[in-house]
């Protein structure tokens, strides 16, 4: 594990987002870094598709609202 220097304003945005998403500041930053890496590696996929693929890979299942 290392130290990453980020701009103060970005840190503040991460702090705010972490409060909304119920994550630690570090977990929020890690989440955004991971999504950013996946988005760069898959530039034709919408972000929502990337998130759904990651959830499916972790065997997270949501109810099908269309079937309700």
mmCIF file as Biopython writes it, N, C-alpha, C and O atoms, coordinates in Angstrom:
data_model
#
loop_
_atom_site.group_PDB
_atom_site.id
_atom_site.type_symbol
_atom_site.label_atom_id
_atom_site.label_alt_id
_atom_site.label_comp_id
_atom_site.label_asym_id
_atom_site.label_entity_id
_atom_site.label_seq_id
_atom_site.pdbx_PDB_ins_code
_atom_site.Cartn_x
_atom_site.Cartn_y
_atom_site.Cartn_z
_atom_site.occupancy
_atom_site.B_iso_or_equiv
_atom_site.auth_seq_id
_atom_site.auth_asym_id
_atom_site.pdbx_PDB_model_num
ATOM 1   N N  . UNK A ? 1  ? 0.851   -1.160  0.000   1.0 0.0 1  A 1 
ATOM 2   C CA . UNK A ? 1  ? 0.000   0.000   0.000   1.0 0.0 1  A 1 
ATOM 3   C C  . UNK A ? 1  ? 0.901   1.228   0.000   1.0 0.0 1  A 1 
ATOM 4   O O  . UNK A ? 1  ? 1.956   1.246   0.633   1.0 0.0 1  A 1 
ATOM 5   N N  . UNK A ? 2  ? 0.467   2.238   -0.713  1.0 0.0 2  A 1 
ATOM 6   C CA . UNK A ? 2  ? 1.261   3.451   -0.781  1.0 0.0 2  A 1 
ATOM 7   C C  . UNK A ? 2  ? 0.417   4.678   -0.518  1.0 0.0 2  A 1 
ATOM 8   O O  . UNK A ? 2  ? -0.782  4.590   -0.252  1.0 0.0 2  A 1 
ATOM 9   N N  . UNK A ? 3  ? 1.060   5.809   -0.599  1.0 0.0 3  A 1 
ATOM 10  C CA . UNK A ? 3  ? 0.388   7.084   -0.403  1.0 0.0 3  A 1 
ATOM 11  C C  . UNK A ? 3  ? 0.180   7.718   -1.769  1.0 0.0 3  A 1 
ATOM 12  O O  . UNK A ? 3  ? 1.093   7.748   -2.594  1.0 0.0 3  A 1 
ATOM 13  N N  . UNK A ? 4  ? -1.024  8.224   -2.002  1.0 0.0 4  A 1 
ATOM 14  C CA . UNK A ? 4  ? -1.349  8.890   -3.258  1.0 0.0 4  A 1 
ATOM 15  C C  . UNK A ? 4  ? -1.674  10.342  -2.946  1.0 0.0 4  A 1 
ATOM 16  O O  . UNK A ? 4  ? -2.519  10.627  -2.097  1.0 0.0 4  A 1 
ATOM 17  N N  . UNK A ? 5  ? -1.005  11.255  -3.631  1.0 0.0 5  A 1 
ATOM 18  C CA . UNK A ? 5  ? -1.279  12.670  -3.421  1.0 0.0 5  A 1 
ATOM 19  C C  . UNK A ? 5  ? -2.394  13.079  -4.374  1.0 0.0 5  A 1 
ATOM 20  O O  . UNK A ? 5  ? -2.329  12.839  -5.580  1.0 0.0 5  A 1 
ATOM 21  N N  . UNK A ? 6  ? -3.420  13.703  -3.799  1.0 0.0 6  A 1 
ATOM 22  C CA . UNK A ? 6  ? -4.501  14.222  -4.620  1.0 0.0 6  A 1 
ATOM 23  C C  . UNK A ? 6  ? -4.770  15.669  -4.231  1.0 0.0 6  A 1 
ATOM 24  O O  . UNK A ? 6  ? -4.458  16.104  -3.123  1.0 0.0 6  A 1 
ATOM 25  N N  . UNK A ? 7  ? -5.341  16.380  -5.145  1.0 0.0 7  A 1 
ATOM 26  C CA . UNK A ? 7  ? -5.708  17.779  -4.944  1.0 0.0 7  A 1 
ATOM 27  C C  . UNK A ? 7  ? -6.684  17.916  -3.779  1.0 0.0 7  A 1 
ATOM 28  O O  . UNK A ? 7  ? -7.515  17.036  -3.556  1.0 0.0 7  A 1 
ATOM 29  N N  . UNK A ? 8  ? -6.587  19.008  -3.043  1.0 0.0 8  A 1 
ATOM 30  C CA . UNK A ? 8  ? -7.469  19.239  -1.894  1.0 0.0 8  A 1 
ATOM 31  C C  . UNK A ? 8  ? -8.941  19.257  -2.294  1.0 0.0 8  A 1 
ATOM 32  O O  . UNK A ? 8  ? -9.781  18.725  -1.569  1.0 0.0 8  A 1 
ATOM 33  N N  . UNK A ? 9  ? -9.264  19.859  -3.432  1.0 0.0 9  A 1 
ATOM 34  C CA . UNK A ? 9  ? -10.659 19.924  -3.877  1.0 0.0 9  A 1 
ATOM 35  C C  . UNK A ? 9  ? -11.180 18.534  -4.222  1.0 0.0 9  A 1 
ATOM 36  O O  . UNK A ? 9  ? -12.328 18.214  -3.913  1.0 0.0 9  A 1 
ATOM 37  N N  . UNK A ? 10 ? -10.358 17.707  -4.855  1.0 0.0 10 A 1 
ATOM 38  C CA . UNK A ? 10 ? -10.776 16.338  -5.156  1.0 0.0 10 A 1 
ATOM 39  C C  . UNK A ? 10 ? -10.988 15.566  -3.853  1.0 0.0 10 A 1 
ATOM 40  O O  . UNK A ? 10 ? -11.944 14.799  -3.740  1.0 0.0 10 A 1 
ATOM 41  N N  . UNK A ? 11 ? -10.129 15.757  -2.895  1.0 0.0 11 A 1 
ATOM 42  C CA . UNK A ? 11 ? -10.286 15.095  -1.595  1.0 0.0 11 A 1 
ATOM 43  C C  . UNK A ? 11 ? -11.618 15.487  -0.950  1.0 0.0 11 A 1 
ATOM 44  O O  . UNK A ? 11 ? -12.308 14.648  -0.372  1.0 0.0 11 A 1 
ATOM 45  N N  . UNK A ? 12 ? -11.966 16.761  -1.056  1.0 0.0 12 A 1 
ATOM 46  C CA . UNK A ? 12 ? -13.228 17.227  -0.495  1.0 0.0 12 A 1 
ATOM 47  C C  . UNK A ? 12 ? -14.411 16.573  -1.217  1.0 0.0 12 A 1 
ATOM 48  O O  . UNK A ? 12 ? -15.393 16.202  -0.573  1.0 0.0 12 A 1 
ATOM 49  N N  . UNK A ? 13 ? -14.332 16.428  -2.526  1.0 0.0 13 A 1 
ATOM 50  C CA . UNK A ? 13 ? -15.395 15.766  -3.286  1.0 0.0 13 A 1 
ATOM 51  C C  . UNK A ? 13 ? -15.506 14.289  -2.889  1.0 0.0 13 A 1 
ATOM 52  O O  . UNK A ? 13 ? -16.609 13.754  -2.778  1.0 0.0 13 A 1 
ATOM 53  N N  . UNK A ? 14 ? -14.372 13.645  -2.678  1.0 0.0 14 A 1 
ATOM 54  C CA . UNK A ? 14 ? -14.374 12.247  -2.232  1.0 0.0 14 A 1 
ATOM 55  C C  . UNK A ? 14 ? -15.003 12.149  -0.844  1.0 0.0 14 A 1 
ATOM 56  O O  . UNK A ? 14 ? -15.788 11.239  -0.580  1.0 0.0 14 A 1 
ATOM 57  N N  . UNK A ? 15 ? -14.663 13.071  0.029   1.0 0.0 15 A 1 
ATOM 58  C CA . UNK A ? 15 ? -15.224 13.071  1.381   1.0 0.0 15 A 1 
ATOM 59  C C  . UNK A ? 15 ? -16.739 13.212  1.329   1.0 0.0 15 A 1 
ATOM 60  O O  . UNK A ? 15 ? -17.457 12.486  2.018   1.0 0.0 15 A 1 
ATOM 61  N N  . UNK A ? 16 ? -17.223 14.136  0.520   1.0 0.0 16 A 1 
ATOM 62  C CA . UNK A ? 16 ? -18.668 14.342  0.412   1.0 0.0 16 A 1 
ATOM 63  C C  . UNK A ? 16 ? -19.364 13.114  -0.163  1.0 0.0 16 A 1 
ATOM 64  O O  . UNK A ? 16 ? -20.399 12.682  0.345   1.0 0.0 16 A 1 
ATOM 65  N N  . UNK A ? 17 ? -18.791 12.562  -1.220  1.0 0.0 17 A 1 
ATOM 66  C CA . UNK A ? 17 ? -19.383 11.370  -1.844  1.0 0.0 17 A 1 
ATOM 67  C C  . UNK A ? 17 ? -19.367 10.195  -0.877  1.0 0.0 17 A 1 
ATOM 68  O O  . UNK A ? 17 ? -20.312 9.407   -0.844  1.0 0.0 17 A 1 
ATOM 69  N N  . UNK A ? 18 ? -18.307 10.071  -0.095  1.0 0.0 18 A 1 
ATOM 70  C CA . UNK A ? 18 ? -18.204 8.941   0.832   1.0 0.0 18 A 1 
ATOM 71  C C  . UNK A ? 18 ? -19.308 8.991   1.887   1.0 0.0 18 A 1 
ATOM 72  O O  . UNK A ? 18 ? -19.805 7.949   2.316   1.0 0.0 18 A 1 
ATOM 73  N N  . UNK A ? 19 ? -19.687 10.184  2.302   1.0 0.0 19 A 1 
ATOM 74  C CA . UNK A ? 19 ? -20.757 10.322  3.282   1.0 0.0 19 A 1 
ATOM 75  C C  . UNK A ? 19 ? -22.091 9.879   2.690   1.0 0.0 19 A 1 
ATOM 76  O O  . UNK A ? 19 ? -22.879 9.212   3.361   1.0 0.0 19 A 1 
ATOM 77  N N  . UNK A ? 20 ? -22.343 10.243  1.453   1.0 0.0 20 A 1 
ATOM 78  C CA . UNK A ? 20 ? -23.590 9.861   0.789   1.0 0.0 20 A 1 
ATOM 79  C C  . UNK A ? 20 ? -23.641 8.359   0.532   1.0 0.0 20 A 1 
ATOM 80  O O  . UNK A ? 20 ? -24.687 7.729   0.692   1.0 0.0 20 A 1 
ATOM 81  N N  . UNK A ? 21 ? -22.514 7.793   0.134   1.0 0.0 21 A 1 
ATOM 82  C CA . UNK A ? 21 ? -22.466 6.386   -0.254  1.0 0.0 21 A 1 
ATOM 83  C C  . UNK A ? 21 ? -22.162 5.446   0.921   1.0 0.0 21 A 1 
ATOM 84  O O  . UNK A ? 21 ? -22.035 4.237   0.729   1.0 0.0 21 A 1 
ATOM 85  N N  . UNK A ? 22 ? -22.045 6.002   2.142   1.0 0.0 22 A 1 
ATOM 86  C CA . UNK A ? 22 ? -21.769 5.205   3.352   1.0 0.0 22 A 1 
ATOM 87  C C  . UNK A ? 22 ? -20.483 4.395   3.214   1.0 0.0 22 A 1 
ATOM 88  O O  . UNK A ? 22 ? -20.428 3.221   3.580   1.0 0.0 22 A 1 
ATOM 89  N N  . UNK A ? 23 ? -19.461 5.039   2.684   1.0 0.0 23 A 1 
ATOM 90  C CA . UNK A ? 23 ? -18.139 4.421   2.549   1.0 0.0 23 A 1 
ATOM 91  C C  . UNK A ? 23 ? -17.129 5.297   3.276   1.0 0.0 23 A 1 
ATOM 92  O O  . UNK A ? 23 ? -17.373 6.481   3.511   1.0 0.0 23 A 1 
ATOM 93  N N  . UNK A ? 24 ? -16.000 4.706   3.628   1.0 0.0 24 A 1 
ATOM 94  C CA . UNK A ? 24 ? -14.910 5.527   4.140   1.0 0.0 24 A 1 
ATOM 95  C C  . UNK A ? 24 ? -14.358 6.361   2.981   1.0 0.0 24 A 1 
ATOM 96  O O  . UNK A ? 24 ? -14.614 6.063   1.814   1.0 0.0 24 A 1 
ATOM 97  N N  . UNK A ? 25 ? -13.610 7.394   3.310   1.0 0.0 25 A 1 
ATOM 98  C CA . UNK A ? 25 ? -12.997 8.213   2.256   1.0 0.0 25 A 1 
ATOM 99  C C  . UNK A ? 25 ? -12.091 7.352   1.393   1.0 0.0 25 A 1 
ATOM 100 O O  . UNK A ? 25 ? -12.108 7.471   0.168   1.0 0.0 25 A 1 
ATOM 101 N N  . UNK A ? 26 ? -11.301 6.489   2.014   1.0 0.0 26 A 1 
ATOM 102 C CA . UNK A ? 26 ? -10.407 5.622   1.244   1.0 0.0 26 A 1 
ATOM 103 C C  . UNK A ? 26 ? -11.183 4.651   0.360   1.0 0.0 26 A 1 
ATOM 104 O O  . UNK A ? 26 ? -10.796 4.411   -0.784  1.0 0.0 26 A 1 
ATOM 105 N N  . UNK A ? 27 ? -12.275 4.089   0.881   1.0 0.0 27 A 1 
ATOM 106 C CA . UNK A ? 27 ? -13.074 3.154   0.089   1.0 0.0 27 A 1 
ATOM 107 C C  . UNK A ? 27 ? -13.716 3.866   -1.098  1.0 0.0 27 A 1 
ATOM 108 O O  . UNK A ? 27 ? -13.814 3.291   -2.182  1.0 0.0 27 A 1 
ATOM 109 N N  . UNK A ? 28 ? -14.154 5.114   -0.905  1.0 0.0 28 A 1 
ATOM 110 C CA . UNK A ? 28 ? -14.751 5.869   -2.012  1.0 0.0 28 A 1 
ATOM 111 C C  . UNK A ? 28 ? -13.712 6.149   -3.083  1.0 0.0 28 A 1 
ATOM 112 O O  . UNK A ? 28 ? -13.986 5.996   -4.273  1.0 0.0 28 A 1 
ATOM 113 N N  . UNK A ? 29 ? -12.518 6.559   -2.666  1.0 0.0 29 A 1 
ATOM 114 C CA . UNK A ? 29 ? -11.447 6.815   -3.630  1.0 0.0 29 A 1 
ATOM 115 C C  . UNK A ? 29 ? -11.087 5.536   -4.382  1.0 0.0 29 A 1 
ATOM 116 O O  . UNK A ? 29 ? -10.899 5.561   -5.598  1.0 0.0 29 A 1 
ATOM 117 N N  . UNK A ? 30 ? -10.989 4.425   -3.665  1.0 0.0 30 A 1 
ATOM 118 C CA . UNK A ? 30 ? -10.678 3.142   -4.304  1.0 0.0 30 A 1 
ATOM 119 C C  . UNK A ? 30 ? -11.760 2.759   -5.306  1.0 0.0 30 A 1 
ATOM 120 O O  . UNK A ? 30 ? -11.455 2.272   -6.394  1.0 0.0 30 A 1 
ATOM 121 N N  . UNK A ? 31 ? -13.015 2.975   -4.946  1.0 0.0 31 A 1 
ATOM 122 C CA . UNK A ? 31 ? -14.135 2.667   -5.837  1.0 0.0 31 A 1 
ATOM 123 C C  . UNK A ? 31 ? -14.024 3.478   -7.130  1.0 0.0 31 A 1 
ATOM 124 O O  . UNK A ? 31 ? -14.159 2.929   -8.224  1.0 0.0 31 A 1 
ATOM 125 N N  . UNK A ? 32 ? -13.780 4.779   -7.002  1.0 0.0 32 A 1 
ATOM 126 C CA . UNK A ? 32 ? -13.663 5.620   -8.190  1.0 0.0 32 A 1 
ATOM 127 C C  . UNK A ? 32 ? -12.442 5.251   -9.029  1.0 0.0 32 A 1 
ATOM 128 O O  . UNK A ? 32 ? -12.512 5.285   -10.257 1.0 0.0 32 A 1 
ATOM 129 N N  . UNK A ? 33 ? -11.342 4.905   -8.400  1.0 0.0 33 A 1 
ATOM 130 C CA . UNK A ? 33 ? -10.149 4.492   -9.145  1.0 0.0 33 A 1 
ATOM 131 C C  . UNK A ? 33 ? -10.437 3.216   -9.932  1.0 0.0 33 A 1 
ATOM 132 O O  . UNK A ? 33 ? -10.096 3.112   -11.110 1.0 0.0 33 A 1 
ATOM 133 N N  . UNK A ? 34 ? -11.066 2.251   -9.272  1.0 0.0 34 A 1 
ATOM 134 C CA . UNK A ? 34 ? -11.380 0.985   -9.942  1.0 0.0 34 A 1 
ATOM 135 C C  . UNK A ? 34 ? -12.321 1.215   -11.122 1.0 0.0 34 A 1 
ATOM 136 O O  . UNK A ? 34 ? -12.089 0.691   -12.212 1.0 0.0 34 A 1 
ATOM 137 N N  . UNK A ? 35 ? -13.383 1.997   -10.911 1.0 0.0 35 A 1 
ATOM 138 C CA . UNK A ? 35 ? -14.306 2.267   -12.015 1.0 0.0 35 A 1 
ATOM 139 C C  . UNK A ? 35 ? -13.625 3.011   -13.146 1.0 0.0 35 A 1 
ATOM 140 O O  . UNK A ? 35 ? -13.881 2.738   -14.318 1.0 0.0 35 A 1 
ATOM 141 N N  . UNK A ? 36 ? -12.763 3.945   -12.802 1.0 0.0 36 A 1 
ATOM 142 C CA . UNK A ? 36 ? -12.026 4.681   -13.829 1.0 0.0 36 A 1 
ATOM 143 C C  . UNK A ? 36 ? -11.137 3.767   -14.651 1.0 0.0 36 A 1 
ATOM 144 O O  . UNK A ? 36 ? -11.068 3.897   -15.873 1.0 0.0 36 A 1 
ATOM 145 N N  . UNK A ? 37 ? -10.455 2.842   -13.987 1.0 0.0 37 A 1 
ATOM 146 C CA . UNK A ? 37 ? -9.596  1.883   -14.705 1.0 0.0 37 A 1 
ATOM 147 C C  . UNK A ? 37 ? -10.433 1.003   -15.626 1.0 0.0 37 A 1 
ATOM 148 O O  . UNK A ? 37 ? -10.061 0.768   -16.776 1.0 0.0 37 A 1 
ATOM 149 N N  . UNK A ? 38 ? -11.573 0.513   -15.113 1.0 0.0 38 A 1 
ATOM 150 C CA . UNK A ? 38 ? -12.439 -0.331  -15.931 1.0 0.0 38 A 1 
ATOM 151 C C  . UNK A ? 38 ? -13.033 0.443   -17.103 1.0 0.0 38 A 1 
ATOM 152 O O  . UNK A ? 38 ? -13.168 -0.100  -18.199 1.0 0.0 38 A 1 
ATOM 153 N N  . UNK A ? 39 ? -13.387 1.701   -16.881 1.0 0.0 39 A 1 
ATOM 154 C CA . UNK A ? 39 ? -13.932 2.527   -17.954 1.0 0.0 39 A 1 
ATOM 155 C C  . UNK A ? 39 ? -12.883 2.780   -19.040 1.0 0.0 39 A 1 
ATOM 156 O O  . UNK A ? 39 ? -13.203 2.746   -20.228 1.0 0.0 39 A 1 
ATOM 157 N N  . UNK A ? 40 ? -11.651 3.031   -18.643 1.0 0.0 40 A 1 
ATOM 158 C CA . UNK A ? 40 ? -10.589 3.234   -19.637 1.0 0.0 40 A 1 
ATOM 159 C C  . UNK A ? 40 ? -10.302 1.956   -20.407 1.0 0.0 40 A 1 
ATOM 160 O O  . UNK A ? 40 ? -10.009 2.002   -21.601 1.0 0.0 40 A 1 
ATOM 161 N N  . UNK A ? 41 ? -10.385 0.816   -19.731 1.0 0.0 41 A 1 
ATOM 162 C CA . UNK A ? 41 ? -10.112 -0.462  -20.383 1.0 0.0 41 A 1 
ATOM 163 C C  . UNK A ? 41 ? -11.269 -0.900  -21.291 1.0 0.0 41 A 1 
ATOM 164 O O  . UNK A ? 41 ? -11.086 -1.733  -22.179 1.0 0.0 41 A 1 
ATOM 165 N N  . UNK A ? 42 ? -12.445 -0.341  -21.064 1.0 0.0 42 A 1 
ATOM 166 C CA . UNK A ? 42 ? -13.647 -0.707  -21.824 1.0 0.0 42 A 1 
ATOM 167 C C  . UNK A ? 42 ? -14.370 0.561   -22.284 1.0 0.0 42 A 1 
ATOM 168 O O  . UNK A ? 42 ? -15.483 0.833   -21.835 1.0 0.0 42 A 1 
ATOM 169 N N  . UNK A ? 43 ? -13.745 1.338   -23.175 1.0 0.0 43 A 1 
ATOM 170 C CA . UNK A ? 43 ? -14.280 2.659   -23.514 1.0 0.0 43 A 1 
ATOM 171 C C  . UNK A ? 43 ? -15.640 2.647   -24.221 1.0 0.0 43 A 1 
ATOM 172 O O  . UNK A ? 43 ? -16.308 3.679   -24.278 1.0 0.0 43 A 1 
ATOM 173 N N  . UNK A ? 44 ? -16.053 1.515   -24.752 1.0 0.0 44 A 1 
ATOM 174 C CA . UNK A ? 44 ? -17.347 1.478   -25.434 1.0 0.0 44 A 1 
ATOM 175 C C  . UNK A ? 44 ? -18.501 1.114   -24.508 1.0 0.0 44 A 1 
ATOM 176 O O  . UNK A ? 44 ? -19.661 1.196   -24.911 1.0 0.0 44 A 1 
ATOM 177 N N  . UNK A ? 45 ? -18.205 0.713   -23.275 1.0 0.0 45 A 1 
ATOM 178 C CA . UNK A ? 45 ? -19.258 0.323   -22.337 1.0 0.0 45 A 1 
ATOM 179 C C  . UNK A ? 45 ? -19.706 1.514   -21.490 1.0 0.0 45 A 1 
ATOM 180 O O  . UNK A ? 45 ? -18.872 2.260   -20.978 1.0 0.0 45 A 1 
ATOM 181 N N  . UNK A ? 46 ? -21.017 1.692   -21.342 1.0 0.0 46 A 1 
ATOM 182 C CA . UNK A ? 46 ? -21.501 2.712   -20.408 1.0 0.0 46 A 1 
ATOM 183 C C  . UNK A ? 46 ? -21.132 2.322   -18.973 1.0 0.0 46 A 1 
ATOM 184 O O  . UNK A ? 46 ? -20.985 1.141   -18.659 1.0 0.0 46 A 1 
ATOM 185 N N  . UNK A ? 47 ? -20.986 3.323   -18.115 1.0 0.0 47 A 1 
ATOM 186 C CA . UNK A ? 47 ? -20.601 3.074   -16.734 1.0 0.0 47 A 1 
ATOM 187 C C  . UNK A ? 47 ? -21.578 2.130   -16.042 1.0 0.0 47 A 1 
ATOM 188 O O  . UNK A ? 47 ? -21.156 1.254   -15.286 1.0 0.0 47 A 1 
ATOM 189 N N  . UNK A ? 48 ? -22.860 2.293   -16.285 1.0 0.0 48 A 1 
ATOM 190 C CA . UNK A ? 48 ? -23.859 1.419   -15.674 1.0 0.0 48 A 1 
ATOM 191 C C  . UNK A ? 48 ? -23.645 -0.043  -16.028 1.0 0.0 48 A 1 
ATOM 192 O O  . UNK A ? 48 ? -23.834 -0.925  -15.191 1.0 0.0 48 A 1 
ATOM 193 N N  . UNK A ? 49 ? -23.249 -0.300  -17.276 1.0 0.0 49 A 1 
ATOM 194 C CA . UNK A ? 49 ? -22.968 -1.676  -17.692 1.0 0.0 49 A 1 
ATOM 195 C C  . UNK A ? 49 ? -21.747 -2.232  -16.958 1.0 0.0 49 A 1 
ATOM 196 O O  . UNK A ? 49 ? -21.730 -3.396  -16.558 1.0 0.0 49 A 1 
ATOM 197 N N  . UNK A ? 50 ? -20.743 -1.399  -16.790 1.0 0.0 50 A 1 
ATOM 198 C CA . UNK A ? 50 ? -19.540 -1.830  -16.071 1.0 0.0 50 A 1 
ATOM 199 C C  . UNK A ? 50 ? -19.894 -2.193  -14.633 1.0 0.0 50 A 1 
ATOM 200 O O  . UNK A ? 50 ? -19.447 -3.220  -14.122 1.0 0.0 50 A 1 
ATOM 201 N N  . UNK A ? 51 ? -20.693 -1.355  -13.983 1.0 0.0 51 A 1 
ATOM 202 C CA . UNK A ? 51 ? -21.093 -1.623  -12.596 1.0 0.0 51 A 1 
ATOM 203 C C  . UNK A ? 51 ? -21.915 -2.910  -12.530 1.0 0.0 51 A 1 
ATOM 204 O O  . UNK A ? 51 ? -21.685 -3.744  -11.655 1.0 0.0 51 A 1 
ATOM 205 N N  . UNK A ? 52 ? -22.870 -3.080  -13.448 1.0 0.0 52 A 1 
ATOM 206 C CA . UNK A ? 52 ? -23.686 -4.305  -13.457 1.0 0.0 52 A 1 
ATOM 207 C C  . UNK A ? 52 ? -22.819 -5.548  -13.666 1.0 0.0 52 A 1 
ATOM 208 O O  . UNK A ? 52 ? -23.057 -6.579  -13.036 1.0 0.0 52 A 1 
ATOM 209 N N  . UNK A ? 53 ? -21.822 -5.462  -14.537 1.0 0.0 53 A 1 
ATOM 210 C CA . UNK A ? 53 ? -20.931 -6.600  -14.784 1.0 0.0 53 A 1 
ATOM 211 C C  . UNK A ? 53 ? -20.120 -6.942  -13.535 1.0 0.0 53 A 1 
ATOM 212 O O  . UNK A ? 53 ? -19.919 -8.115  -13.222 1.0 0.0 53 A 1 
ATOM 213 N N  . UNK A ? 54 ? -19.661 -5.921  -12.830 1.0 0.0 54 A 1 
ATOM 214 C CA . UNK A ? 54 ? -18.895 -6.148  -11.605 1.0 0.0 54 A 1 
ATOM 215 C C  . UNK A ? 54 ? -19.779 -6.769  -10.525 1.0 0.0 54 A 1 
ATOM 216 O O  . UNK A ? 54 ? -19.339 -7.663  -9.802  1.0 0.0 54 A 1 
ATOM 217 N N  . UNK A ? 55 ? -21.014 -6.302  -10.412 1.0 0.0 55 A 1 
ATOM 218 C CA . UNK A ? 55 ? -21.941 -6.883  -9.438  1.0 0.0 55 A 1 
ATOM 219 C C  . UNK A ? 55 ? -22.257 -8.326  -9.793  1.0 0.0 55 A 1 
ATOM 220 O O  . UNK A ? 55 ? -22.312 -9.181  -8.909  1.0 0.0 55 A 1 
ATOM 221 N N  . UNK A ? 56 ? -22.466 -8.608  -11.066 1.0 0.0 56 A 1 
ATOM 222 C CA . UNK A ? 56 ? -22.746 -9.983  -11.500 1.0 0.0 56 A 1 
ATOM 223 C C  . UNK A ? 56 ? -21.547 -10.885 -11.215 1.0 0.0 56 A 1 
ATOM 224 O O  . UNK A ? 56 ? -21.720 -12.027 -10.790 1.0 0.0 56 A 1 
ATOM 225 N N  . UNK A ? 57 ? -20.338 -10.381 -11.445 1.0 0.0 57 A 1 
ATOM 226 C CA . UNK A ? 57 ? -19.130 -11.165 -11.182 1.0 0.0 57 A 1 
ATOM 227 C C  . UNK A ? 57 ? -18.998 -11.492 -9.696  1.0 0.0 57 A 1 
ATOM 228 O O  . UNK A ? 57 ? -18.414 -12.510 -9.325  1.0 0.0 57 A 1 
ATOM 229 N N  . UNK A ? 58 ? -19.544 -10.623 -8.853  1.0 0.0 58 A 1 
ATOM 230 C CA . UNK A ? 58 ? -19.518 -10.861 -7.405  1.0 0.0 58 A 1 
ATOM 231 C C  . UNK A ? 58 ? -20.752 -11.634 -6.949  1.0 0.0 58 A 1 
ATOM 232 O O  . UNK A ? 58 ? -20.968 -11.815 -5.751  1.0 0.0 58 A 1 
ATOM 233 N N  . UNK A ? 59 ? -21.556 -12.085 -7.899  1.0 0.0 59 A 1 
ATOM 234 C CA . UNK A ? 59 ? -22.776 -12.856 -7.639  1.0 0.0 59 A 1 
ATOM 235 C C  . UNK A ? 59 ? -23.786 -12.072 -6.804  1.0 0.0 59 A 1 
ATOM 236 O O  . UNK A ? 59 ? -24.483 -12.634 -5.959  1.0 0.0 59 A 1 
ATOM 237 N N  . UNK A ? 60 ? -23.852 -10.763 -7.054  1.0 0.0 60 A 1 
ATOM 238 C CA . UNK A ? 60 ? -24.876 -9.920  -6.426  1.0 0.0 60 A 1 
ATOM 239 C C  . UNK A ? 60 ? -26.101 -9.942  -7.327  1.0 0.0 60 A 1 
ATOM 240 O O  . UNK A ? 60 ? -26.008 -9.686  -8.528  1.0 0.0 60 A 1 
ATOM 241 N N  . UNK A ? 61 ? -27.246 -10.248 -6.736  1.0 0.0 61 A 1 
ATOM 242 C CA . UNK A ? 61 ? -28.481 -10.337 -7.523  1.0 0.0 61 A 1 
ATOM 243 C C  . UNK A ? 61 ? -29.496 -9.341  -7.004  1.0 0.0 61 A 1 
ATOM 244 O O  . UNK A ? 61 ? -29.679 -9.183  -5.797  1.0 0.0 61 A 1 
ATOM 245 N N  . UNK A ? 62 ? -30.151 -8.674  -7.937  1.0 0.0 62 A 1 
ATOM 246 C CA . UNK A ? 62 ? -31.192 -7.716  -7.620  1.0 0.0 62 A 1 
ATOM 247 C C  . UNK A ? 62 ? -32.512 -8.219  -8.180  1.0 0.0 62 A 1 
ATOM 248 O O  . UNK A ? 62 ? -32.523 -8.953  -9.169  1.0 0.0 62 A 1 
ATOM 249 N N  . UNK A ? 63 ? -33.620 -7.836  -7.565  1.0 0.0 63 A 1 
ATOM 250 C CA . UNK A ? 63 ? -34.905 -8.236  -8.123  1.0 0.0 63 A 1 
ATOM 251 C C  . UNK A ? 63 ? -35.119 -7.598  -9.494  1.0 0.0 63 A 1 
ATOM 252 O O  . UNK A ? 63 ? -34.654 -6.485  -9.741  1.0 0.0 63 A 1 
ATOM 253 N N  . UNK A ? 64 ? -35.806 -8.286  -10.366 1.0 0.0 64 A 1 
ATOM 254 C CA . UNK A ? 64 ? -36.105 -7.780  -11.698 1.0 0.0 64 A 1 
ATOM 255 C C  . UNK A ? 64 ? -37.356 -6.907  -11.596 1.0 0.0 64 A 1 
ATOM 256 O O  . UNK A ? 64 ? -38.467 -7.413  -11.435 1.0 0.0 64 A 1 
ATOM 257 N N  . UNK A ? 65 ? -37.165 -5.606  -11.692 1.0 0.0 65 A 1 
ATOM 258 C CA . UNK A ? 65 ? -38.304 -4.685  -11.562 1.0 0.0 65 A 1 
ATOM 259 C C  . UNK A ? 65 ? -39.249 -4.772  -12.754 1.0 0.0 65 A 1 
ATOM 260 O O  . UNK A ? 65 ? -40.437 -4.477  -12.619 1.0 0.0 65 A 1 
ATOM 261 N N  . UNK A ? 66 ? -38.748 -5.166  -13.906 1.0 0.0 66 A 1 
ATOM 262 C CA . UNK A ? 66 ? -39.593 -5.278  -15.093 1.0 0.0 66 A 1 
ATOM 263 C C  . UNK A ? 66 ? -40.598 -6.427  -14.937 1.0 0.0 66 A 1 
ATOM 264 O O  . UNK A ? 66 ? -41.686 -6.384  -15.512 1.0 0.0 66 A 1 
ATOM 265 N N  . UNK A ? 67 ? -40.238 -7.432  -14.176 1.0 0.0 67 A 1 
ATOM 266 C CA . UNK A ? 67 ? -41.119 -8.589  -13.994 1.0 0.0 67 A 1 
ATOM 267 C C  . UNK A ? 67 ? -42.171 -8.345  -12.923 1.0 0.0 67 A 1 
ATOM 268 O O  . UNK A ? 67 ? -43.129 -9.109  -12.803 1.0 0.0 67 A 1 
ATOM 269 N N  . UNK A ? 68 ? -41.998 -7.298  -12.158 1.0 0.0 68 A 1 
ATOM 270 C CA . UNK A ? 68 ? -42.927 -7.025  -11.042 1.0 0.0 68 A 1 
ATOM 271 C C  . UNK A ? 68 ? -44.248 -6.459  -11.529 1.0 0.0 68 A 1 
ATOM 272 O O  . UNK A ? 68 ? -45.134 -6.177  -10.723 1.0 0.0 68 A 1 
#
